[in-house]
C-alpha cells in the first residue's frame, strides 16, 4: 500500500475548508499542517476542526510535505509567492548542506 501524500494548506478560508474536508475523507492524502498569516479565531477553529497544527510563520512550514496548496485571495498571491520563494530557497540550501555532510 502506498504511503499517503502529506499536504499543507496555505489559507483557512471557505475554499481551504472544503479542500481539507475532501483530503480528510481520503486514505491517499494526509493533511499535516495549515498556514494562516494571522493567528485568528477562525484559523484556530480551522486547525481544531481538522486536527492539524496551525502555523503563522513561513519559517515554520513543514519542509517534509509532498504538496502545498494555496487557498488564498488573489490580492495576497504576490506577497505569498514572495514569501514562499524565500522558503523554497532556504529549504533548498538546507537540503544541499545536509547532502554535503
C-alpha positions as CSV (number, residue, x, y, z in Angstrom):
1,X,0.0,0.0,0.0
2,X,1.3,3.4,-0.9
3,X,2.1,6.0,1.7
4,X,-0.4,8.9,1.7
5,X,0.8,12.2,0.3
6,X,1.4,14.8,3.1
7,X,-0.5,18.0,2.4
8,X,0.0,21.6,3.7
9,X,-2.8,24.1,3.0
10,X,-1.9,27.7,2.9
11,X,-5.0,29.7,3.8
12,X,-8.0,28.9,6.1
13,X,-11.0,30.3,4.2
14,X,-14.0,28.7,2.7
15,X,-12.1,27.1,-0.3
16,X,-9.5,25.7,2.1
17,X,-12.2,24.3,4.3
18,X,-13.7,22.2,1.5
19,X,-10.4,21.1,0.2
20,X,-9.3,20.0,3.7
21,X,-12.6,18.1,4.2
22,X,-12.0,16.2,1.0
23,X,-8.5,15.3,1.9
24,X,-9.6,14.1,5.4
25,X,-12.0,11.8,3.7
26,X,-9.3,10.2,1.6
27,X,-6.8,7.5,2.5
28,X,-4.5,8.7,-0.2
29,X,-3.8,12.1,1.5
30,X,-2.9,13.3,5.0
31,X,-3.4,16.9,6.0
32,X,-0.3,17.6,8.1
33,X,-0.4,21.4,8.6
34,X,-2.3,24.6,7.8
35,X,-0.8,28.1,7.4
36,X,-2.5,31.4,8.0
37,X,-0.6,34.7,8.2
38,X,-2.6,35.6,11.4
39,X,-3.5,33.6,14.4
40,X,-7.2,34.4,14.3
41,X,-10.1,32.8,16.0
42,X,-11.3,31.3,12.6
43,X,-7.8,30.0,11.8
44,X,-7.7,28.3,15.2
45,X,-11.1,26.8,14.6
46,X,-10.0,25.5,11.2
47,X,-7.0,23.9,12.8
48,X,-9.1,22.3,15.5
49,X,-11.7,21.1,13.1
50,X,-9.2,19.2,11.1
51,X,-6.8,18.3,14.0
52,X,-3.8,19.8,12.3
53,X,-1.2,22.2,13.6
54,X,-1.7,25.9,12.7
55,X,1.4,27.9,11.8
56,X,1.6,31.7,11.2
57,X,5.3,32.0,10.2
58,X,6.6,30.8,6.8
59,X,9.8,29.5,8.5
60,X,7.6,27.0,10.4
61,X,6.1,25.4,7.3
62,X,6.6,21.7,7.2
63,X,9.5,21.0,4.9
64,X,8.7,17.3,4.5
65,X,5.2,17.8,2.9
66,X,4.7,16.4,-0.5
67,X,2.1,19.0,-1.7
68,X,1.5,22.7,-0.7
69,X,-1.9,24.0,-1.8
70,X,-2.6,27.8,-1.9
71,X,-6.1,28.7,-0.9
72,X,-5.7,32.5,-0.7
73,X,-7.3,35.7,-2.1
74,X,-6.0,36.8,-5.4
75,X,-4.8,40.1,-3.8
76,X,-2.5,38.1,-1.5
77,X,-0.9,36.0,-4.2
78,X,2.1,38.2,-4.9
79,X,3.0,38.5,-1.2
80,X,2.6,34.8,-0.5
81,X,4.6,33.9,-3.6
82,X,7.4,36.1,-2.5
83,X,7.4,34.6,1.0
84,X,7.3,31.0,-0.4
85,X,10.1,31.7,-2.8
86,X,12.3,32.6,0.2
87,X,11.1,29.5,2.0
88,X,12.0,27.3,-1.0
89,X,15.5,28.9,-1.3
90,X,16.0,28.3,2.5
91,X,14.8,24.7,2.2
92,X,17.0,24.0,-0.9
93,X,20.1,25.3,0.9
94,X,19.3,23.2,4.0
95,X,18.9,20.1,1.8
96,X,22.2,20.8,-0.1
97,X,24.0,21.3,3.2
98,X,22.7,18.0,4.5
99,X,23.9,16.2,1.4
100,X,27.4,17.7,1.7
101,X,27.9,16.5,5.3
